[in-house]
Amino acid sequence: MFTAADFILKKYTSTIENGYFEWSAPSNIALVKYWGKKDNQIPANPSISFTLNNCKTITKLGFEKRENQDSFSFDLLFEGKPKEDFKPKIRKFLERIEVYLPFLKEYHFTIDTQNTFPHSSGIASSASGMAALAMNLMSLEKLLNPEMTEEYFYQKASFLARLGSGSACRSIKGNIVVWGNQKNIKGSTDLLGVEFPYTIHENFENYQDTILLVDKGEKQVSSTIGHDLMHNHPYAERRFAQAHENLDYLIDIFESGNLEEFIKVVESEALTLHAMMMTSMPYFILMKPNTLEIINEIWKFRNDTQIPVCFTLDAGANVHVLYPKNVAGKVLQLIKDKLVGFCQNGQYICDEIGAGAIAM
């Protein structure tokens, strides 16, 4: 079993003055939701997610050795322009990971980042952004320690990404990724995301996720605050137990290819997540009227056609429409005919399962 100390290297065997790397990392959509966390970005319950393919962050990291090494030094560009309001989050991330990457103050970094999806679209960009940055920093550490194995490289990248944004650890490697200790999933741990280790039925190959952009504005309650509200939540313990149960059930579902049961688990998880928000103190609602309109249209369509399409939600108003590739034509027709009218400016993004971060 991993401990955090496993990710502290004793010494580096090489030196480098300057250079750059570039990585892309995708967003992901949780099927069993993580909601509630302990100190040091440890999840209160395990989660499992589909890694996405098209919604990703592309980050270029330039680095140059410097004289003054008593503080962090970095410039941050978003889509080519300075972005000062992102800097505190990056600085906090560097502070958290310095013990694991002791070279951080030795370099000035230029972080140039962009998303393939609109930043204000309500799609979680912290997961893809922190994952991409972690991959770049690990690439530098691998130059300083060339003996590093590929397995360690990816494990530590996921470990570091988690310290920037919990769900970012699920965006590093694999189509389906588990984060959190689950006794029936070999290798699972609270410290990083691991690839789902068991058989996956062909029904789940090339699974599609069309994201309906219901509300692209800032959430009125941040995910960090929402997680904290689980500490004294009246239903927290039962919710955490439910997540373990649903994750166990998904092991069987992924092997059997049972789409009917998959739909039940995934939609129940989405609604439970929002039920936790509505029953916390203070309580809040992140769904919008059009979120509910879309859900009802999906239910009606599925009931009328028996096509295995379902929805899930993140901590926001947007709807992720999940379906097998072999029914894509019919589901996209539903979206164009009925659902696009509930999207802000008629916007939606077509995505599918991907494999994780890619060196550019």
C-alpha positions as CSV (number, residue, x, y, z in Angstrom):
1,M,0.0,0.0,0.0
2,F,1.3,3.5,-0.9
3,T,2.2,6.1,1.6
4,A,2.9,9.8,0.8
5,A,6.6,9.2,1.7
6,D,6.9,6.9,-1.3
7,F,6.8,10.0,-3.5
8,I,9.7,11.8,-1.9
9,L,12.9,11.1,-3.8
10,K,16.1,11.1,-1.8
11,K,18.3,12.7,-4.4
12,Y,18.5,13.7,-8.1
13,T,21.2,12.3,-10.3
14,S,21.1,14.9,-13.1
15,T,20.9,18.6,-13.6
16,I,19.3,20.8,-16.2
17,E,19.3,24.6,-16.8
18,N,16.3,25.3,-18.9
19,G,13.8,23.8,-21.3
20,Y,10.1,23.2,-21.7
21,F,7.4,20.5,-21.9
22,E,3.9,20.4,-23.1
23,W,1.1,18.1,-22.1
24,S,-2.6,17.8,-22.6
25,A,-4.9,16.3,-19.9
26,P,-8.6,15.7,-20.2
27,S,-11.5,16.4,-17.9
28,N,-13.4,13.4,-16.5
29,I,-17.0,12.6,-15.4
30,A,-17.6,10.7,-12.2
31,L,-20.1,7.9,-12.3
32,V,-19.9,7.2,-8.5
33,K,-19.4,10.7,-7.1
34,Y,-16.9,12.0,-4.6
35,W,-18.4,14.5,-2.2
36,G,-16.7,15.3,1.0
37,K,-13.0,15.2,1.9
38,K,-10.6,15.0,4.7
39,D,-7.3,16.8,5.3
40,N,-4.7,16.8,2.5
41,Q,-7.3,16.1,-0.3
42,I,-8.2,12.7,0.9
43,P,-11.7,11.6,-0.3
44,A,-14.4,10.7,2.2
45,N,-15.6,8.0,-0.2
46,P,-14.2,6.3,-3.3
47,S,-15.2,7.4,-6.8
48,I,-15.0,6.1,-10.4
49,S,-15.0,8.1,-13.6
50,F,-15.0,7.9,-17.3
51,T,-11.9,9.8,-18.7
52,L,-13.0,12.2,-21.4
53,N,-11.2,12.7,-24.7
54,N,-12.1,16.1,-26.3
55,C,-12.6,18.4,-23.2
56,K,-9.0,19.0,-22.2
57,T,-6.4,21.4,-21.0
58,I,-3.2,21.9,-22.9
59,T,-0.4,23.3,-20.8
60,K,3.2,24.3,-21.8
61,L,5.7,24.6,-19.0
62,G,8.9,26.6,-19.6
63,F,11.6,26.4,-16.9
64,E,14.8,28.2,-16.3
65,K,17.3,27.9,-13.4
66,R,17.6,31.0,-11.3
67,E,19.9,32.6,-8.6
68,N,17.3,33.6,-6.0
69,Q,15.7,30.4,-4.6
70,D,13.9,31.6,-1.5
71,S,10.4,31.7,-3.1
72,F,8.3,30.3,-5.9
73,S,8.7,32.2,-9.2
74,F,6.3,31.7,-12.1
75,D,4.3,33.6,-14.8
76,L,0.9,32.3,-15.7
77,L,-0.7,32.8,-19.1
78,F,-4.2,31.7,-20.0
79,E,-4.8,31.5,-23.8
80,G,-1.7,33.6,-24.3
81,K,-2.6,36.4,-21.9
82,P,-1.5,37.0,-18.2
83,K,-4.1,35.6,-15.8
84,E,-3.4,37.0,-12.4
85,D,-6.5,35.6,-10.7
86,F,-5.4,32.0,-11.4
87,K,-2.1,32.6,-9.6
88,P,-3.1,32.1,-6.0
89,K,-4.5,28.6,-6.8
90,I,-1.2,27.7,-8.5
91,R,0.9,29.1,-5.7
92,K,-1.2,27.0,-3.1
93,F,-0.6,23.9,-5.3
94,L,3.2,24.5,-5.4
95,E,3.2,25.0,-1.6
96,R,1.4,21.6,-1.2
97,I,3.7,19.7,-3.5
98,E,7.1,21.3,-2.6
99,V,8.0,18.5,-0.2
100,Y,7.6,16.0,-3.1
101,L,9.3,18.2,-5.7
102,P,12.1,20.0,-3.8
103,F,13.5,21.6,-7.0
104,L,10.5,23.9,-7.4
105,K,12.1,27.0,-6.0
106,E,15.2,26.5,-8.1
107,Y,13.5,27.5,-11.4
108,H,11.4,30.2,-12.8
109,F,8.4,28.7,-14.6
110,T,6.3,30.0,-17.4
111,I,2.9,28.2,-17.4
112,D,1.0,28.8,-20.6
113,T,-2.4,27.0,-20.6
114,Q,-5.5,26.8,-22.6
115,N,-8.7,24.7,-22.7
116,T,-10.3,23.1,-25.7
117,F,-13.7,24.0,-24.2
118,P,-14.9,27.4,-23.1
119,H,-13.4,28.2,-19.7
120,S,-16.7,29.6,-18.4
121,S,-18.7,26.7,-19.7
122,G,-19.3,25.1,-16.3
123,I,-17.1,22.1,-17.2
124,A,-14.7,21.3,-14.4
125,S,-11.4,22.8,-15.7
126,S,-9.5,22.4,-12.4
127,A,-9.2,18.6,-13.0
128,S,-7.8,18.9,-16.5
129,G,-5.7,21.9,-15.6
130,M,-4.0,20.5,-12.5
131,A,-3.5,17.1,-14.3
132,A,-1.7,18.8,-17.2
133,L,0.5,20.9,-14.8
134,A,1.4,17.8,-12.8
135,M,2.4,15.9,-16.0
136,N,4.7,18.7,-16.9
137,L,6.3,18.9,-13.5
138,M,6.9,15.2,-13.4
139,S,8.5,15.4,-16.9
140,L,11.0,17.8,-15.3
141,E,11.6,15.5,-12.3
142,K,12.2,12.6,-14.7
143,L,15.0,14.7,-16.4
144,L,16.5,15.2,-13.0
145,N,16.1,11.5,-12.2
146,P,16.3,9.5,-15.5
147,E,16.1,6.1,-13.7
148,M,12.5,6.8,-12.8
149,T,10.1,4.1,-14.1
150,E,7.1,4.8,-16.2
151,E,4.8,3.3,-13.6
152,Y,6.2,5.6,-10.8
153,F,6.0,8.6,-13.2
154,Y,2.3,8.2,-13.7
155,Q,1.5,7.2,-10.1
156,K,3.3,10.3,-8.8
157,A,1.7,12.5,-11.4
158,S,-1.7,11.4,-10.2
159,F,-0.7,11.8,-6.5
160,L,0.5,15.4,-7.2
161,A,-2.6,16.3,-9.3
162,R,-4.8,15.3,-6.4
163,L,-3.2,17.9,-4.2
164,G,-4.2,20.6,-6.7
165,S,-7.7,19.3,-7.4
166,G,-9.1,16.1,-6.0
167,S,-10.7,14.8,-9.2
168,A,-7.6,15.7,-11.2
169,C,-6.0,12.4,-10.1
170,R,-8.6,10.7,-12.3
171,S,-7.4,12.5,-15.4
172,I,-3.9,11.1,-15.7
173,K,-4.1,7.6,-17.1
174,G,-6.8,5.1,-18.1
175,N,-10.3,5.0,-19.6
176,I,-12.1,4.2,-16.4
177,V,-10.3,5.4,-13.2
178,V,-10.9,4.6,-9.5
179,W,-9.9,7.0,-6.7
180,G,-10.3,6.0,-3.1
181,N,-9.7,2.9,-1.1
182,Q,-12.2,0.2,-2.0
183,K,-11.5,-3.3,-0.6
184,N,-12.8,-5.1,-3.7
185,I,-10.7,-3.1,-6.2
186,K,-7.1,-4.2,-6.3
187,G,-4.6,-1.4,-5.9
188,S,-7.2,1.3,-5.1
189,T,-6.0,4.0,-2.7
190,D,-7.0,7.4,-1.3
191,L,-3.7,8.9,-2.6
192,L,-4.1,8.6,-6.3
193,G,-6.2,7.4,-9.2
194,V,-5.8,3.9,-10.6
195,E,-7.0,2.3,-13.8
196,F,-10.0,0.1,-13.3
197,P,-8.3,-3.3,-13.1
198,Y,-11.1,-5.7,-14.2
199,T,-12.9,-6.8,-17.3
200,I,-14.9,-4.2,-19.2
201,H,-17.7,-5.4,-21.5
202,E,-17.7,-4.2,-25.1
203,N,-20.9,-2.3,-24.4
204,F,-18.8,0.3,-22.6
205,E,-16.1,0.7,-25.4
206,N,-16.2,4.1,-27.0
207,Y,-19.0,5.3,-24.7
208,Q,-20.2,8.8,-25.6
209,D,-20.7,11.8,-23.4
210,T,-22.5,14.8,-24.9
211,I,-22.4,17.7,-22.4
212,L,-25.4,20.1,-22.5
213,L,-24.3,23.5,-21.4
214,V,-27.4,24.6,-19.4
215,D,-25.6,27.4,-17.4
216,K,-22.1,28.7,-18.1
217,G,-22.0,31.1,-15.2
218,E,-20.0,30.8,-12.0
219,K,-21.5,28.4,-9.5
220,Q,-22.9,30.3,-6.5
221,V,-21.3,27.7,-4.2
222,S,-17.8,26.4,-4.9
223,S,-17.1,22.7,-4.8
224,T,-14.6,23.3,-2.0
225,I,-17.3,24.8,0.2
226,G,-19.7,22.0,-0.8
227,H,-17.2,19.3,0.2
228,D,-16.7,21.0,3.6
229,L,-20.5,20.9,4.3
230,M,-20.4,17.1,4.4
231,H,-18.5,17.3,7.7
232,N,-21.7,17.8,9.8
233,H,-24.2,16.5,7.2
234,P,-27.0,14.4,8.7
235,Y,-26.9,11.9,5.9
236,A,-23.1,11.8,5.3
237,E,-22.3,8.4,6.7
238,R,-25.0,6.7,4.8
239,R,-24.0,8.4,1.6
240,F,-20.4,7.3,2.0
241,A,-21.5,3.7,2.5
242,Q,-23.8,4.0,-0.5
243,A,-20.8,5.1,-2.7
244,H,-18.9,1.9,-1.7
245,E,-22.0,-0.2,-2.5
246,N,-22.5,1.4,-5.9
247,L,-18.8,1.0,-6.8
248,D,-18.9,-2.7,-5.9
249,Y,-22.0,-3.1,-8.0
250,L,-20.3,-1.3,-11.0
251,I,-17.6,-4.0,-11.0
252,D,-20.3,-6.6,-11.9
253,I,-22.0,-4.2,-14.3
254,F,-18.8,-3.4,-16.3
255,E,-18.1,-7.1,-16.7
256,S,-21.7,-8.1,-17.6
257,G,-22.4,-5.1,-19.9
258,N,-25.8,-4.6,-18.2
259,L,-26.8,-1.2,-19.4
260,E,-30.1,-1.1,-17.6
261,E,-28.4,-1.5,-14.2
262,F,-25.6,0.9,-15.2
263,I,-28.2,3.6,-15.9
264,K,-29.8,3.0,-12.5
265,V,-26.5,3.4,-10.6
266,V,-25.3,6.4,-12.6
267,E,-28.6,8.5,-12.4
268,S,-29.1,7.6,-8.8
269,E,-25.5,8.8,-8.0
270,A,-26.1,12.1,-9.9
271,L,-29.3,12.8,-8.0
272,T,-27.8,11.8,-4.7
273,L,-25.0,14.2,-5.2
274,H,-27.5,17.1,-5.5
275,A,-29.6,15.7,-2.7
276,M,-26.6,16.1,-0.4
277,M,-26.3,19.8,-1.5
278,M,-30.0,20.4,-0.9
279,T,-29.9,18.8,2.6
280,S,-26.7,20.4,3.9
281,M,-26.7,23.4,6.2
282,P,-26.5,25.9,4.6
283,Y,-28.4,24.2,1.8
284,F,-28.1,25.1,-1.9
285,I,-29.4,24.1,-5.3
286,L,-27.0,24.0,-8.3
287,M,-29.6,22.5,-10.8
288,K,-31.5,25.0,-12.9
289,P,-35.1,24.6,-14.3
290,N,-33.7,23.5,-17.6
291,T,-31.6,20.8,-15.9
292,L,-34.9,19.2,-14.8
293,E,-36.5,19.7,-18.2
294,I,-33.6,17.8,-19.8
295,I,-33.8,15.0,-17.3
296,N,-37.5,14.6,-17.9
297,E,-37.0,14.5,-21.7
298,I,-34.3,11.9,-21.4
299,W,-36.5,9.7,-19.2
300,K,-39.4,10.1,-21.6
301,F,-37.2,9.3,-24.6
302,R,-35.7,6.2,-22.9
303,N,-39.2,5.0,-21.9
304,D,-40.6,5.4,-25.4
305,T,-37.7,4.0,-27.3
306,Q,-35.9,1.6,-24.9
307,I,-32.6,3.2,-26.1
308,P,-30.1,3.0,-23.2
309,V,-29.3,6.7,-22.8
310,C,-28.9,8.3,-19.4
311,F,-27.7,11.5,-17.6
312,T,-25.3,12.4,-15.0
313,L,-24.5,15.7,-13.3
314,D,-21.4,17.3,-11.8
315,A,-21.6,19.9,-9.1
316,G,-23.4,22.3,-11.4
317,A,-26.4,22.7,-13.8
318,N,-24.9,21.1,-16.9
319,V,-26.1,17.7,-18.0
320,H,-23.8,14.9,-19.3
321,V,-25.7,12.6,-21.6
322,L,-24.1,9.2,-21.6
323,Y,-24.8,6.5,-24.2
324,P,-23.2,3.7,-26.2
325,K,-21.7,4.7,-29.6
326,N,-24.1,2.3,-31.5
327,V,-27.1,4.5,-30.6
328,A,-25.3,7.9,-31.2
329,G,-27.4,8.9,-34.2
330,K,-30.7,8.5,-32.4
331,V,-29.5,10.3,-29.3
332,L,-27.9,13.2,-31.2
333,Q,-31.2,13.5,-33.0
334,L,-33.0,13.8,-29.6
335,I,-30.5,16.5,-28.6
336,K,-31.0,18.5,-31.8
337,D,-34.8,18.1,-31.8
338,K,-35.6,18.5,-28.1
339,L,-32.7,19.2,-25.7
340,V,-30.7,22.0,-27.5
341,G,-33.5,24.4,-26.6
342,F,-32.7,24.0,-22.9
343,C,-29.0,24.8,-23.4
344,Q,-27.6,28.3,-23.0
345,N,-27.1,29.8,-26.5
346,G,-27.9,26.3,-27.8
347,Q,-24.4,25.1,-26.9
348,Y,-23.4,21.5,-26.3
349,I,-20.1,19.6,-26.6
350,C,-19.7,16.0,-28.0
351,D,-17.2,13.9,-26.2
352,E,-16.3,10.3,-25.6
353,I,-14.2,8.1,-23.4
354,G,-10.4,8.9,-23.7
355,A,-7.2,7.4,-22.3
356,G,-5.7,10.3,-20.2
357,A,-2.9,12.7,-20.5
358,I,-0.8,13.0,-23.7
359,A,2.7,14.5,-24.3
360,M,2.5,17.1,-27.0
